[in-house]
Structure formats: structure tokens, C-alpha cells
């Protein structure tokens, strides 16, 4: 999954006009799916970072079952809980990413499961921008920080 493509789809959904009765404003379904896709951009950026930093980034490593297993090891609820418990131990860009992950997961739950939730175009664009900036900052963080964050998120302390 390519996080940048998910951000692009979210942005398209949030800014594309509806040509029906709403006269140029996106429908709630468009905005809800934009919020959902935005969270998944963060999720997949983290899953890829985890696999790349723990297994390897070059093509031979990405073809290994261990790379896929590490990518798939990220679980939504436990990841949120682990991020919440110890985020202050990390560099500012990692903390920003972690905060965005937690917030966007909650917004995705509202978008996907709350029948009364409503979003505006500016709400969705704000969330998309926040996610994109957070991911870019996270990816620019030194590999040792991302590796430590991967271990923190994937492995429970004993």
C-alpha cells in the first residue's frame, strides 16, 4: 500500500465537487471516505516503516516472508495503545506522527461507524494535511528512532 496514493485519493474525495443537488460541495460519503483513507495512509506508512527498519528496505528483503509478516503484524487497537504508552520517549517528529495516528484513528472510527458524524471539506483537508506532514516528518527521522518506534509499537514489554 502506498501512503502517498491514499493521501491523493483522500484529497480527491475531499475536494471533488458533487454535481448533484449539493452544487459543488462534496457529499458526506466522500468526506467520510476521505477521513478513512487518511487514517489508512498513516497506518500503512507505519506498517511499511516497521518492515523496512526491522527486516530491510532493498528488494531482496521486501520479497521475504518475514518482511510481509512484519508489515502485517501492525494491529490497529494495540498499535494505538502502545503509541499512547510511551510516546514521549521519541523524537519530536515521531511524537507528531504518533499523535496524528491516534487522532486519525479516532476520526476514522467516527467516519466509518458513527451515523451522526458529519465532516466539512475543511475538516477533511485539515486531517489530510496533518497526516501528510506527519508522515513526511516521520520518514525523515533517523532510522534508529524509527526502528525503536517499530519495536515499541509491535512488541509488548516483558
C-alpha positions, 0 to 999 in steps of 0.5 A: 500500500502506498501512503502517498496514493491514499493521501491523493485519493483522500484529497480527491474525495475531499475536494471533488465537487458533487454535481448533484443537488449539493452544487459543488460541495462534496457529499458526506460519503466522500468526506467520510471516505476521505477521513478513512483513507487518511487514517489508512495512509498513516497506518500503512506508512507505519506498517511499511516503516516497521518492515523496512527498519526491522527486516530491510528496505532493498528488494531482496528483503521486501520479497521475504516472508518475514518482511510481509509478516512484519508489515502485517503484524501492525494491529490497529487497537494495540498499535494505538495503545502502545503509541499512547504508552510511551510516546514521549520517549521519541523524537519530536517528529515521531511524537507528531506522527504518533499523535496524528495516528491516534487522532486519525484513528479516532476520526476514522472510527467516527467516519466509518461507524458513527451515523451522526458524524458529519465532516466539512471539506475543511475538516477533511483537508485539515486531517489530510494535511496533518497526516501528510506532514506527519508522515513526511516528518516521520520518514525523515527521522533517523532510522534508529528512532524509527526502528525503536518506534517499530519495536515499541509499537509491535512488541509488548514489554516483558 
